[in-house]
Amino acid sequence: GISCYAAETQDGLVEVLPIDLLHKKRPSMADFAAALKAGLGPVHGPGQEHNRPILDLLDQHFPELRTYRQGRIQTSPGVEEVEGSPIEYYRTVGAMIALISAYLCAHGDECGLTFVSAGSRGPMSLDKVPGKFLNLGSQPEAYRKFCRAFADKMHNEDDWWAMLVFLAVHDIGKSDDFRRFVNSSLPARSRTDDHDRVLANALRDPALLEDLLPSVKALGLERQQRIADGFATSFQLPQLGQGEVSVDSLRSLVDMDKARIADGTLSTYLYHSIFDVAGAACTERFIFP
């Protein structure tokens, strides 16, 4: 009984947003939520063509997203998509939509749960027998609890914005062009093919921030440093959960500055991994996490 979507036009596409957000200096989380709700949603129109309001708004305000659609992208170690493939773009956007959905849920809007659970999701659909996958729609109170706990760590609008920026750039090191550009600025001993370490190196270089990561640059020095320190740990929550690189991941936590554990840097980094995993299955035909 809850309406989360805009009306569909005669040609099957969604209406434009009632206000022009594309030229707003910095949209609020409520603006992003409104753009997400202006599409047709995971039930009536899960693909990119029916959800242009949110995609256009994200593209306009996070220029780094273009990188995921240019050149060759290393989607996994040793695995590259064909040049120009949008796969990693939709995975990244999916992670950002997961954050916006959490914002909605934390603020009492049940559309947040709808966006991460409804629709035809293959083995993750609500009408399937539970097995390998868990659809959060079958655990609504657990999802609400997660969203409230995360929102408690977001003290103001700037914190939410910084998390959106974090997710927009978190996998940008998978771009061959990005890695090549960053590595060309480093001495040979510091060059790496690890996308997280490449990003950590870029985050520490003011010139690279200016050229490659304008959204991070605009956050200010303290938030830039916190994002950089998170990636510098090389802690991999998804891989750790699969029993991979356990020693290396845990050792990085031992070496982390204890002040960064206390100030929420580590917590934010771990939460980013959860949103990252949530968006991993998103595609242009189904953009919802």
C-alpha positions in Angstrom: 0.0 0.0 0.0 3.0 2.3 -0.1 3.7 4.2 -3.3 7.4 4.5 -4.0 7.4 5.3 -7.6 6.6 8.0 -10.2 3.9 7.6 -12.8 4.8 5.9 -16.0 4.5 7.9 -19.2 2.8 6.6 -22.4 6.2 5.6 -23.9 7.1 3.5 -20.9 9.6 6.0 -19.4 9.4 7.8 -16.1 8.5 11.4 -15.6 11.3 13.9 -15.0 11.8 15.1 -11.4 9.4 17.8 -10.3 12.4 20.0 -9.4 15.6 20.5 -11.3 18.3 18.9 -9.1 20.9 18.6 -11.8 22.1 22.2 -11.4 21.9 22.2 -7.6 25.3 22.8 -6.0 25.1 19.7 -3.8 21.8 17.7 -3.4 20.8 16.5 0.0 20.2 12.9 0.9 16.5 13.7 0.7 17.0 14.9 -2.9 18.7 11.6 -3.8 15.9 9.7 -2.1 13.3 11.6 -4.1 15.2 10.9 -7.3 15.3 7.2 -6.5 11.6 7.2 -5.8 10.9 9.1 -9.0 11.8 5.9 -11.0 9.6 2.9 -11.5 11.4 0.8 -8.9 12.4 -2.9 -8.7 8.9 -4.3 -9.4 7.6 -2.2 -12.3 10.8 -1.0 -14.0 14.1 -2.3 -12.6 16.3 -1.4 -15.5 18.3 1.8 -16.2 15.8 3.1 -18.7 13.1 3.4 -16.1 15.2 4.9 -13.4 16.9 7.8 -15.1 16.2 10.4 -12.4 18.6 8.7 -9.9 21.2 7.7 -12.4 21.3 11.2 -14.0 21.6 12.9 -10.6 24.4 10.6 -9.5 26.2 11.0 -12.8 25.9 14.8 -12.6 27.3 15.2 -9.1 29.9 12.4 -9.1 32.1 12.8 -12.2 34.3 9.8 -11.1 31.5 7.5 -12.2 32.4 8.1 -15.8 35.7 6.2 -15.2 33.8 3.0 -14.7 32.5 3.1 -18.3 35.7 4.1 -20.1 38.5 1.8 -21.2 39.1 -1.6 -19.7 38.0 -2.4 -16.2 39.5 -5.2 -14.0 36.3 -6.5 -12.4 38.3 -9.1 -10.4 42.0 -9.9 -10.1 43.1 -11.1 -13.5 39.6 -10.7 -15.0 38.9 -7.7 -17.3 35.7 -6.8 -19.1 35.6 -5.8 -22.7 36.4 -2.1 -23.3 33.6 0.2 -22.5 31.6 -2.4 -20.5 29.2 -0.8 -18.0 29.3 -3.7 -15.5 31.4 -2.0 -12.8 29.5 1.2 -13.2 26.2 -0.4 -12.3 27.8 -2.3 -9.4 29.1 1.0 -8.1 25.8 2.8 -8.6 24.1 -0.2 -6.9 26.2 0.3 -3.8 25.2 4.0 -3.7 21.5 3.1 -4.1 22.0 0.7 -1.2 23.2 3.6 0.9 20.2 5.8 -0.2 17.9 2.9 0.6 19.4 2.6 4.1 18.9 6.4 4.5 15.2 6.0 3.6 14.7 3.1 6.0 16.5 4.8 8.8 14.1 7.7 8.5 11.0 5.6 8.6 10.3 5.3 4.9 9.5 1.7 4.0 10.5 2.3 0.4 14.1 1.7 1.6 13.2 -1.9 2.3 11.3 -2.2 -1.0 14.3 -1.1 -3.0 16.6 -3.8 -1.6 14.2 -6.7 -1.6 11.3 -6.4 -4.1 11.2 -7.5 -7.7 12.3 -10.5 -9.6 15.8 -11.2 -8.3 16.3 -14.8 -9.4 17.3 -17.1 -6.4 17.2 -14.0 -4.2 13.5 -13.3 -4.9 11.1 -13.4 -2.0 9.0 -16.1 -3.6 12.0 -18.5 -3.7 12.8 -21.2 -1.2 15.6 -19.8 1.1 18.9 -21.4 0.3 22.3 -20.0 -0.5 21.0 -16.4 -0.7 19.2 -14.3 1.8 16.6 -11.7 0.7 16.4 -9.0 3.3 12.7 -8.6 2.6 12.2 -11.8 4.6 14.0 -10.2 7.5 12.6 -6.7 7.6 13.3 -6.0 11.3 16.9 -7.1 10.9 17.3 -4.7 7.9 15.7 -1.8 9.9 18.1 -2.5 12.8 21.1 -2.4 10.4 19.9 0.9 8.9 19.3 2.5 12.3 22.7 1.4 13.6 24.4 2.8 10.5 22.5 6.1 10.6 23.6 6.6 14.2 27.1 6.9 12.9 26.1 9.5 10.3 25.9 12.6 12.5 25.0 15.2 9.8 24.4 15.7 6.1 28.1 16.0 5.5 28.7 12.5 6.8 26.1 11.0 4.5 27.6 13.0 1.5 31.1 11.8 2.4 29.8 8.2 2.4 28.3 8.6 -1.1 31.6 10.0 -2.3 33.4 7.0 -0.7 31.2 4.6 -2.6 31.5 6.5 -5.8 35.3 6.1 -5.9 35.8 2.9 -3.9 36.5 0.7 -6.9 37.9 3.3 -9.3 41.3 1.6 -9.1 39.9 -1.2 -11.2 40.2 1.0 -14.2 43.3 0.2 -16.2 43.7 3.8 -17.2 43.4 5.0 -13.6 46.0 2.5 -12.4 48.3 3.4 -15.2 48.0 7.1 -14.6 48.6 6.8 -10.8 51.5 4.3 -11.2 53.2 6.6 -13.7 53.5 9.1 -10.9 55.2 6.7 -8.5 58.7 5.2 -8.2 58.9 1.7 -9.6 59.0 0.1 -6.1 55.7 1.6 -5.2 53.7 0.7 -8.3 51.0 -2.0 -7.9 48.1 -3.6 -9.7 46.1 -3.8 -6.5 43.1 -1.5 -7.1 42.7 -0.6 -3.4 46.4 0.3 -3.0 46.4 2.3 -6.2 43.5 4.3 -4.9 45.2 4.8 -1.5 48.2 6.2 -3.4 46.0 8.5 -5.4 44.3 9.8 -2.3 47.6 10.9 -0.7 48.7 12.9 -3.7 47.1 16.4 -4.0 47.8 16.6 -7.7 46.1 13.2 -8.4 43.2 14.2 -6.2 42.7 17.3 -8.3 42.9 15.5 -11.6 41.2 12.2 -10.9 39.1 12.5 -7.7 37.4 15.9 -7.6 34.6 14.7 -5.4 37.1 13.5 -2.7 39.1 16.7 -3.1 36.0 18.8 -2.3 35.5 16.9 1.0 38.4 18.7 2.8 41.7 17.4 4.2 40.4 15.5 7.3 37.8 13.4 5.4 40.3 12.8 2.5 42.8 11.4 5.0 40.2 9.2 6.7 39.2 7.6 3.4 42.9 7.2 2.5 43.7 5.6 5.8 40.8 3.1 5.4 42.1 2.0 2.0 45.7 1.9 3.2 44.8 -0.9 5.6 44.2 -3.3 2.7 41.6 -4.9 5.0 39.2 -6.9 2.8 35.9 -7.8 4.6 34.3 -9.7 1.7 37.4 -11.8 1.1 37.9 -12.4 4.8 34.3 -13.7 5.0 35.2 -16.2 2.2 38.3 -17.3 4.0 40.7 -15.5 1.7 43.8 -13.4 2.6 42.9 -13.7 6.3 46.3 -13.1 7.7 47.1 -10.1 5.6 43.7 -8.5 6.3 43.9 -9.0 10.1 47.6 -7.9 10.2 46.6 -4.6 8.6 44.2 -3.9 11.5 47.1 -4.5 14.0 49.1 -1.9 12.1 46.3 0.7 11.9 46.6 3.9 13.9 44.5 3.3 17.0 43.1 6.9 16.7 41.6 5.9 13.4 39.8 3.0 15.1 38.4 5.4 17.7 37.3 8.1 15.3 35.1 5.9 13.2 37.4 5.6 10.2 37.6 1.8 10.5 33.8 1.5 11.0 33.1 3.6 7.9 35.5 1.4 5.9 33.8 -1.8 7.0 30.3 -0.4 6.3 31.5 0.6 2.8 32.3 -3.1 2.2 28.8 -4.1 3.1 27.3 -1.6 0.6 29.8 -2.7 -1.9 28.7 -6.4 -1.6 25.1 -5.2 -1.8 25.7 -3.7 -5.2 27.7 -6.5 -6.6 24.9 -8.1 -8.6 23.4 -4.9 -10.1 23.2 -4.6 -13.8 21.7 -2.2 -16.4 18.7 -4.5 -16.5 18.3 -4.5 -12.7 20.0 -1.6 -11.0 18.7 -2.3 -7.4 20.9 -3.8 -4.7 
